[in-house]
Amino acid sequence: MARKKRNYEDDDGRVIADMSDLELPNLWRIRRPSRRRPELSAEEPAEPDRPWEDGNGLSSEDRRIYIFAALKAALLIAGVFIAGAVLLIAAMLFFWT
């Protein structure tokens, strides 16, 4: 069933966002989106998606520093949530007993 195209009086025909490549979601079958890469112009050099995998990327020491920095950040966030939960439980015990 094709939809009738609506004509608006203030439409000048310019395309703001091309939605012709989008598909409707299927509720019965889950499909992963295609991994099409955008076309690069000749002026832009292609950068690798994962710089830690090529030979000129991060050294093992730099990689280790980044891993431990991410681990410290995650543990800090987890500590704040755990401290908040402990304070909440302590407040509940204080007020309800």
N, C-alpha and C positions, 0 to 999 in steps of 0.2 A: 504494500500500500504506500504509494508515494504521497508525500505531503505537498500541498499547494504552496508555492513560494509567495510569501507576503510582500507586497509592494508598499513601501513607506514614502511619504512625500518628501521627507528630508534626507533620503538615501541618495548619496552621490555615486555609489557603485564601487567605492574603494574597499579593499579587503583589509580589515584590521587584524584578524587572526584566522588563518586558514584551518578550518576544522574538517576538511574533506577526507583526511587520512584516519580520523578517529572512528572506532567501531563501538557499537553498543555493547555493554557488558552482558555476558551470558551467565545466568544464574545456575545452570545445570552443569556446565563444564568450565573449569578454571583454566585459563590460559595465561601463560606468562607473556609480558609485553616483549615485543621484538626489540633487539638491541641494535637498532640501526644507528650508525654514527653519522653525525651531520657532515656535510661536504665541507672540506677545508679549502680556502682560497690559496693561491700560490704564494701570497705574501705572508701568511701565517704558518710558521713551522709547527708540525704536529708534536705535541708534548705527550710523553708516555702517561698512561692512566695510573700506573703503579710504579713510581720512581724507585722504590726500594727493591725492585726485581732486576733492574738493569745493572750492568757493571759499573756505571758512573754515578750511581745513586748514593744512598747513605752507607757509611761505613758501619761495621758491626758495633762499634762503640756508640756512634750516634743513634743507631737503631735501639740499642739497649737503653740509652738515656730517654728516648721517646717512649718506650714501653713502660719504664718505671715512672715517668711523669704521668702517663695516662692511668697507671695503677694507683698512684698516690691520689690523683683527682677522684677516681672512683671510690677509693676507700674513705676519702674525706666526705664525699656526699653520702655514702652509706653510714658513716659515723654520725652525721647530722640527723639522719632519719632514725637511727637507733636511739640516739640521745632524746629526740623528740618523743619517741614511743615510750621510753622509760619515764620521762617527765609526765606524760599523759597518764600512764598507769599509776604513777605515784600520786598524782593529783586526784584520780578517781578513788584510790584507796583512802586518801586523806579525807575527802569530802563525804564518802559513803560509809565509812566505818566509825 
